[in-house]
């Protein structure tokens, strides 16, 4: 029988420590409560010592216990169904642990169950695993627990995850061909610089005349790639890591997101994508019975772009002061066009705000899909033109001296 070391809080506020024998954590919790204590923490003395920060970081890099979006969606939907059927939360988590699709998922659901059994709420337990449960997810669960409609909110979360995955899949599919085209173009360009041009360079060495400027530039570029290519690639990799680290900071992220929003086509797509997420999340929460201000606070976290989040935060402040939602969103023109603001205002006056927000999300998602296809259709020939221009320039630069071979012979 394992021995647990616990800390408990007496009614007077005094913290008491001790040890007890129990068959498991639930029984240990009951024994602590029977002593008139409120459990604070409970561990087994034989548990391994906590690892250092470096070893934990290394373990996170090489571990294979990541939870996929599909596993999280299945967990959410099944948990909602179990709670709706009247199954207690603790027992539902045990069932989910037993029916997990992978050992990694079973281990993470076991950790979640242990935290809930220790006395934490489901939202607080989920907040301990931010790599699995995003802040928006935890905020929605907290709203459901507070309002007493947890199973409804979990169902809405699962539906939201399904739609988000479908929209993200559309974006990924649209960008797949351009990414493949760029990769192939870079591969061909490297092949020409490393293997094709050096053979021509040997041919040109016996000409004895001055080569055309474009040919000399291409030969110099080939020599630079062959001599310093590895150094340049390493430097680019290190600089990329430093830039990525800067972009992950608060200031760098704001600068990057501001640049993205200013781009002619991409900025519009990013803003519309954020509006779809916000409207769908807000409509979902309102339909589940979450108060407007609390729903706005949760939906704000789903936007993703910090500049747009700041704009919505000002609107939320006006709603808290008694303003109407439609009028408060009117200043966020970059996120909410005038037509959307008018539809929100009318829906707010007629009392069907939740349904209208979900409908707006669906309509905007369709428009976003069409805009994305148009942008990709415009991008593909442009990229083909650029790639053909690079490769054609190299071939012309290499063949131009051959066409003027007679002049070099004279």
Residue pairs with C-beta under 8 A, 6 or more apart in sequence:
1 21
1 22
1 23
2 21
2 22
2 23
2 24
2 44
2 46
3 19
3 20
3 21
3 44
3 45
3 46
4 19
4 20
4 21
4 22
4 25
4 28
4 42
4 43
4 44
5 17
5 18
5 19
5 42
5 43
5 44
5 45
6 17
6 18
6 19
6 20
6 28
6 32
6 39
6 40
6 41
6 42
7 15
7 16
7 17
7 39
7 40
7 41
7 42
8 15
8 16
8 17
8 18
8 32
8 35
8 37
8 38
8 39
8 40
9 15
9 16
9 37
9 38
9 40
10 16
10 36
10 37
11 36
15 40
16 37
19 45
20 28
20 31
20 32
22 28
22 31
25 42
25 114
25 117
25 118
26 90
26 117
28 42
29 39
29 42
29 117
29 118
29 119
32 39
32 42
33 39
38 119
39 118
39 119
41 118
42 118
51 59
64 104
65 104
65 107
65 108
66 104
66 131
67 104
67 105
67 108
67 131
67 132
69 161
69 165
71 100
71 101
71 102
71 105
72 132
72 133
72 161
73 158
73 161
73 162
73 165
74 101
75 96
75 105
75 109
76 154
76 157
76 158
76 161
77 154
77 155
77 158
78 95
78 96
78 99
79 92
79 93
79 96
79 154
80 151
80 152
80 154
80 155
80 157
80 158
81 151
82 91
82 92
82 95
82 96
83 89
83 92
83 150
83 151
83 154
84 151
84 155
87 95
89 116
89 122
90 113
90 116
90 117
93 109
93 112
93 113
93 116
94 113
96 109
97 106
97 109
97 110
97 113
98 106
100 106
100 109
108 129
108 132
111 128
111 129
112 125
112 126
112 129
115 124
115 125
115 128
116 122
116 125
120 128
121 142
121 145
122 141
122 145
122 150
123 138
123 139
123 141
123 142
123 145
126 132
126 133
126 137
126 138
126 141
127 133
127 138
133 141
135 301
136 281
136 298
136 301
136 302
137 157
139 297
139 298
139 301
140 153
140 156
140 157
140 285
140 298
141 150
141 153
141 154
141 157
143 153
143 285
143 288
143 290
143 294
143 295
143 298
144 150
144 151
144 152
144 153
144 154
144 288
144 290
147 288
147 289
147 290
149 288
149 289
152 288
152 289
153 285
153 288
153 290
156 284
156 285
156 287
156 288
159 284
160 280
160 281
160 284
163 280
163 365
164 277
167 273
167 276
167 365
167 368
170 369
170 372
171 273
171 372
174 372
174 373
174 375
174 376
175 376
177 376
177 380
178 376
178 379
178 380
178 383
181 380
181 383
181 384
181 387
182 383
185 383
185 387
185 390
185 391
188 387
188 391
189 390
189 391
189 394
190 225
192 222
192 391
192 394
193 221
193 222
193 225
193 226
194 222
194 225
194 226
194 229
196 394
196 398
197 218
197 219
197 222
197 394
197 398
198 222
198 226
200 398
201 219
201 222
204 211
204 215
204 219
204 401
207 401
207 405
207 408
208 408
209 407
209 408
211 219
211 401
212 397
212 400
212 401
212 404
214 393
214 396
214 397
214 400
215 397
215 398
215 400
215 401
217 397
218 393
218 394
218 397
218 398
225 232
246 252
247 253
247 255
247 256
250 306
253 306
254 306
254 307
257 305
257 306
257 307
258 307
260 266
260 267
260 270
260 305
261 267
261 270
261 271
261 305
261 307
261 308
261 334
265 371
265 375
265 378
266 375
268 371
269 368
269 371
269 372
269 375
270 305
271 305
271 308
271 334
271 335
272 364
272 367
272 368
272 371
273 368
274 303
274 304
274 305
274 308
274 335
275 335
275 336
275 340
275 361
275 364
276 361
276 364
276 365
276 368
277 302
277 303
277 304
277 361
278 299
278 300
278 302
278 303
278 312
278 335
279 357
279 358
279 360
279 361
279 364
280 357
280 358
280 361
281 298
281 299
281 302
282 295
282 296
282 299
282 357
283 353
283 354
283 355
283 356
283 357
283 358
283 360
283 361
284 354
284 358
285 294
285 295
285 298
285 299
286 292
286 295
286 353
286 354
286 357
287 354
287 355
287 358
290 298
292 319
292 325
293 316
293 319
293 320
296 312
296 315
296 316
296 319
296 325
297 316
300 309
300 312
300 313
300 316
301 309
303 309
303 312
303 335
308 332
308 334
308 335
311 331
311 332
311 334
311 335
312 329
312 332
312 335
314 331
314 332
315 325
315 328
315 329
315 331
315 332
316 328
318 327
318 328
319 325
319 328
324 345
324 348
325 344
325 345
325 348
325 353
326 341
326 342
326 344
326 345
326 346
326 348
327 345
329 335
329 336
329 340
329 341
329 344
330 336
330 338
330 341
336 344
340 360
340 364
343 356
343 360
344 353
344 356
344 357
344 360
346 356
347 353
347 355
347 356
347 357
401 408
